[in-house]
Amino acid sequence: MSEEIVTPEQGTAEAPKPVLPPPLAEVTGAFPEATLEESATGQNVVRVDAGRLVEFTQACRDAGFEMFIDVTAVDYRRQRPGPRYDVVILLLSLQHNLRIRILAGVDGEVPTAPSITSVYPGANFYEREVYDLFGIEFTGHPDLTRIMLPDDWSGHPLRKDSPVGSVPIQFKGTNKVQ
Amino acid sequence: MSEETTTEDKGAPSTPPASEGERRRLQEMWATGTEEPSWVTASTAEGAQLMLPRDNASPDEVAEEGGTLVVDDRLFDEDASEEETTILNMGPQHPSTHGVLRLQLELEGEIVRRVKPVIGYLHTGMEKTGETLTFLQGPTNVTRMDYLAPFHNELCFSLATEALLGIELPPRAQAIRILMTELNRVSSHLTWVATQGMDLGALSMMIYGIRERELLLAFFEKTTGLRMNHNYIRPGGVAADLPDGWEDDVAEILQRIPEGMDDYHDLLTNNPIFLGRTQGVGVITPEECFAYGITGPPLRAAGVDWDLRKSQPYSGIEQYEFDVPLGEHGDVYDRYTVRMEEMRQSLRIVAQVMETMPAGDYRSEDLKVTPPPRKRIDESMEALIHHFKIFTEGFKVPAGEHYQAIEGPRGELGHYVVSNGEAKPWRLHCRTPSFANIQALPVMMADQLIADSIAIIASIDPVLGDVDR
């Protein structure tokens, strides 16, 4: 496998020019570095600096995005220039009937992003899951431990350099139980 | 915490860094009441994933486990000291945890002080598996996540794929999808009402609920060939048309399930013991629902009028009339009444689908995703090759990402699909409602009696396949 970046095939669907609905436009107006991402299916996608995630989600919450939906991550290994991982945060506004997807690129041997548990307590389990399966650390998380896999598991299985079948099956504590 | 510390074997002679080892040693000392390590505790220990003693835990962690992080609605005075509390491990092998859910309860007498859900016992890496399957094979994978609502999982994945493909479905395919998912909602809620009754001691409720569910499963088997994990709803439509005489089966379902529900109301709704065990138990406020991402019946029981079928309709569900039942107090009883009424509303949708079932094709006309009909394969070599390639290589989906959410029986079911232009998804993430609901168990259970914890677990209707994936 070569280290060069493979550019994905571009979508054939005509991507509409991203225009944000009013409550969201106000939020992004206060964050000049936040950029709108093109979405092939017309969803509201905003990319922000990982360092400003907490402020941005707080602003979203103040603008009416009261419902926490999801935190996850995507590993774009060899797919694009720039940071390897995207932390993906999904929020929902019931009063405006709007969704927003917030992307923040993180990179490094131990990728690090700020925890949004102070804004949305529900992010707790979701960030633990991302930490467990991707190895992205969330600073400021109250209890950052593995959640799906046992504590003594090595590696992070949803990373793209951890292919299916590459790890011998690990059983925990088999030598201890008679 | 670095990777090295988490991989430390407890029996290995190398010494772990002090903080992590000390944390673990204190944890085990506290949980077992002795410094002697034993294989019994070692085999059930989950290390740092377990509940920590109050002195070692951060204030946020204690508030989270005590359910007071968002709204501090504690009823009893907080004067528990370590000496007065007991740790009770409930599960993972416990009949009322609905699967392999483990709850650590810190008890003071009969009052639950702190709760820590420990999950992951059913983790099978289905999101990773999803990356190795083509978009056409995808439903076989996702249908096994929430095994009580397989059609909803398939529908959500298919809608996300179709959004990226940009294909439209014929009206009959959409109507069949609504018919199956709404029947599935009824069968899922029937399993819930059966187990909710059983967990509270109404054992006959289990038999009645499963009795009516059998009608639905028989219809699913007749239509799809399987009682669960159907792989029936696929990108591009459904796998097969409805069987001959399906109207008779659905008419029988529409007649017999309301009759059964009258029995349930006699058995539970008018039962003073059931009311006493459920009313005012496990209250969750709308504010806490938002903070924890609680959707579906628990959110509506808290009085929030939010149903994705109304607010963000999918698959043509907006053309059918139905009401969204709401609760008032957000307790176990309201979640019960909301789900019972949802069953009636789902049957109402099913009756309308049956009356207005459009004629036409049951799958998309798009040759890219739809295999050629069987009889074309006998007469055309190209059709045979096309058929072969669709089922071996799959079809390519344009690059892009899409989050699709539908109203599952347990709440918002969302699939986040990232495609890089290949036939397999680059990333498949499933936002499952049970995962969010399990996380909010401390909010509902802390400060309640231990007997009520059983009622509360049943009332959020967790499916552990959905939690752990």
Chai-1 contact restraints between the chains, C-beta under 6 A:
chainA,res_idxA,chainB,res_idxB,connection_type,confidence,min_distance_angstrom,max_distance_angstrom,comment,restraint_id
A,P8,B,A399,contact,1.0,0.0,6.0,A-B,restraint_1
A,P8,B,N420,contact,1.0,0.0,6.0,A-B,restraint_2
A,P8,B,G421,contact,1.0,0.0,6.0,A-B,restraint_3
A,E9,B,A399,contact,1.0,0.0,6.0,A-B,restraint_4
A,E9,B,G421,contact,1.0,0.0,6.0,A-B,restraint_5
A,G11,B,P398,contact,1.0,0.0,6.0,A-B,restraint_6
A,G11,B,A399,contact,1.0,0.0,6.0,A-B,restraint_7
A,G11,B,G400,contact,1.0,0.0,6.0,A-B,restraint_8
A,T12,B,P398,contact,1.0,0.0,6.0,A-B,restraint_9
A,A13,B,G166,contact,1.0,0.0,6.0,A-B,restraint_10
A,A13,B,P398,contact,1.0,0.0,6.0,A-B,restraint_11
A,A40,B,G400,contact,1.0,0.0,6.0,A-B,restraint_12
A,T41,B,A163,contact,1.0,0.0,6.0,A-B,restraint_13
A,T41,B,H402,contact,1.0,0.0,6.0,A-B,restraint_14
A,E66,B,F290,contact,1.0,0.0,6.0,A-B,restraint_15
A,M67,B,F290,contact,1.0,0.0,6.0,A-B,restraint_16
A,F68,B,G293,contact,1.0,0.0,6.0,A-B,restraint_17
A,I69,B,G293,contact,1.0,0.0,6.0,A-B,restraint_18
A,D70,B,R431,contact,1.0,0.0,6.0,A-B,restraint_19
A,T72,B,H429,contact,1.0,0.0,6.0,A-B,restraint_20
A,V74,B,V418,contact,1.0,0.0,6.0,A-B,restraint_21
A,V74,B,R427,contact,1.0,0.0,6.0,A-B,restraint_22
A,L94,B,W306,contact,1.0,0.0,6.0,A-B,restraint_23
A,N97,B,S311,contact,1.0,0.0,6.0,A-B,restraint_24
A,Y120,B,A291,contact,1.0,0.0,6.0,A-B,restraint_25
A,P121,B,L69,contact,1.0,0.0,6.0,A-B,restraint_26
A,P121,B,V70,contact,1.0,0.0,6.0,A-B,restraint_27
A,P121,B,A291,contact,1.0,0.0,6.0,A-B,restraint_28
A,G122,B,A291,contact,1.0,0.0,6.0,A-B,restraint_29
A,G122,B,Y292,contact,1.0,0.0,6.0,A-B,restraint_30
A,G122,B,G293,contact,1.0,0.0,6.0,A-B,restraint_31
A,F125,B,Q439,contact,1.0,0.0,6.0,A-B,restraint_32
A,P142,B,S58,contact,1.0,0.0,6.0,A-B,restraint_33
A,P142,B,D60,contact,1.0,0.0,6.0,A-B,restraint_34
A,P142,B,E61,contact,1.0,0.0,6.0,A-B,restraint_35
A,D143,B,E61,contact,1.0,0.0,6.0,A-B,restraint_36
A,T145,B,A48,contact,1.0,0.0,6.0,A-B,restraint_37
A,T145,B,Q49,contact,1.0,0.0,6.0,A-B,restraint_38
A,I147,B,G120,contact,1.0,0.0,6.0,A-B,restraint_39
A,M148,B,G120,contact,1.0,0.0,6.0,A-B,restraint_40
A,M148,B,H123,contact,1.0,0.0,6.0,A-B,restraint_41
A,D151,B,T6,contact,1.0,0.0,6.0,A-B,restraint_42
A,D151,B,G47,contact,1.0,0.0,6.0,A-B,restraint_43
A,D151,B,A48,contact,1.0,0.0,6.0,A-B,restraint_44
A,D152,B,T7,contact,1.0,0.0,6.0,A-B,restraint_45
A,S154,B,T7,contact,1.0,0.0,6.0,A-B,restraint_46
A,P157,B,G125,contact,1.0,0.0,6.0,A-B,restraint_47
A,P157,B,K128,contact,1.0,0.0,6.0,A-B,restraint_48
A,L158,B,K128,contact,1.0,0.0,6.0,A-B,restraint_49
A,V164,B,T132,contact,1.0,0.0,6.0,A-B,restraint_50
A,G173,B,A42,contact,1.0,0.0,6.0,A-B,restraint_51
A,G173,B,S43,contact,1.0,0.0,6.0,A-B,restraint_52
A,K176,B,W39,contact,1.0,0.0,6.0,A-B,restraint_53
A,K176,B,A42,contact,1.0,0.0,6.0,A-B,restraint_54
A,V177,B,W39,contact,1.0,0.0,6.0,A-B,restraint_55
A,V177,B,S43,contact,1.0,0.0,6.0,A-B,restraint_56
